[in-house]
Amino acid sequence: MSWFYLKSVYDNRSLIWLLAVTDLRLRYRNSVLGFFWSILEPLLMLTVLYVVFSFILRSNIQNYPLFLLTGLIVWNAFSRGTVMSSNCILARGGIVLNAFFPRIVLPISAVITSFLMMFFEMLVYIAFVIIFHFQSPPVAILVPFSLIPLFLLTLGISLPLSTLNVIYRDISYIWNVIVQAGFFLTPIIYTIDIFPKNIQSIIMLNPMAHVINWVHDFTLFNKIPTFGSIIFTFGVSIIVFVIGYTVFRRLEDTMVDKL
């Protein structure tokens, strides 16, 4: 990694924050409810999933509404961050061509926008905790710990997506399909123990499965992840971030030529 380049990114931290907040405002600019959609989106999805899995397929998971909600909030941060990042450079092509700044600022700001939306969604979780008179376990204070690999994973995937989608415009469509499939292949609406051991091993190769399990364990089950899970998740997250950064830097000039 070029330390000079990283320093230039740090020097543009005000721009990153400005772009992130601007994206958040523009997302709801012409809607009647505005920022309330950040709360209503997970709430509506939760309602649908809760009806299906509580009354039709009948899940036996304890505190299932909270289980669903925490999984949705974490997954939404990942999926929205990567999806928004895939189009962030195309959407600001004019700025990229006419202003000098590290282009990596754009996917970083898109990921931060998705995390800002996640914090709004946390208000829904707090409301549900109050409604259900649920007492969060002591280890719930460790939830921010799980956001570290979540951010690294989201940004690590977002970086190459943002450049590749400029060069190959089909990338964003392909990624949308992958994200939809990933939702059902990650323990969001179910617990991993419903599968045989060999299937569990395959599912747990997905670092997002570990992150979501951590959040479930922290907020609902008063459990701490195993040392192996922590090493695997952080290891994969760092590797994904480094690869994503490397791909972005190598394709950065090619991407500009394609705008």
JOPE-V59498 format. One record per pair of residues at least 12 apart in sequence whose ideal C-beta (glycine too) atoms are under 7 Angstrom apart, sorted by the first residue. I is the first residue (numbers start at 1). J is the second residue. Records with the same first field share a line. If there is no record, write none. Layout:
# JOPE-V59498
I = J, J
This chain:
# JOPE-V59498
1 = 245
5 = 102
8 = 102
9 = 102, 104, 105
12 = 101, 102, 105
15 = 101, 105
16 = 105, 108, 109, 112
19 = 105, 106, 109
20 = 109, 112, 113, 116
23 = 109, 110, 113
24 = 113, 116, 117
35 = 120
38 = 117, 120, 121
39 = 120, 121, 123, 124
42 = 69, 72, 73, 76, 121, 124
43 = 124
45 = 72
46 = 65, 68, 69, 72
49 = 68, 189
50 = 64, 65, 68
53 = 189
61 = 191
63 = 134, 220
65 = 128
66 = 128, 132, 134, 220
67 = 216, 220
68 = 189
69 = 124, 125, 128
70 = 125, 215, 216, 219
71 = 188, 212, 216
72 = 188
73 = 118, 121, 122, 125
74 = 150, 211, 212, 215
75 = 183, 186, 188, 212
76 = 118, 121
77 = 114, 115, 118, 150, 154
78 = 150, 153, 154, 208
79 = 179
80 = 114, 117
81 = 110, 111, 114, 154, 158
82 = 154, 157, 158, 161, 175, 179
83 = 175, 176, 179
84 = 110, 113, 114
85 = 107, 110, 111, 158, 161, 162
86 = 161, 162, 165, 171, 172, 175
87 = 165, 172
88 = 106, 107, 110, 162
89 = 103, 106, 162, 166, 255
90 = 165, 166
92 = 106
93 = 259
96 = 256, 259
97 = 259
103 = 252
104 = 159, 248
106 = 162
107 = 158, 159, 162
108 = 155
110 = 158
111 = 151, 154, 155, 158
115 = 151
136 = 219
137 = 222
138 = 222
139 = 218, 222, 224
140 = 218, 219
142 = 218
143 = 215, 218, 219
146 = 211, 214, 215, 218
149 = 207, 211, 233, 234, 237
150 = 211
152 = 237, 238, 240, 241
153 = 207, 208, 237, 240
155 = 241, 244
156 = 237, 240, 241, 243, 244
157 = 240, 244
159 = 244, 245, 247, 248
160 = 244, 247, 248
161 = 175
163 = 247, 248, 251, 252, 255
164 = 251
166 = 255, 258, 259
167 = 251, 254, 255, 258
185 = 203, 206
186 = 206, 208, 209, 212
187 = 209, 212, 213
188 = 212
192 = 204, 213
207 = 233, 236, 237
210 = 229, 232, 233
211 = 233
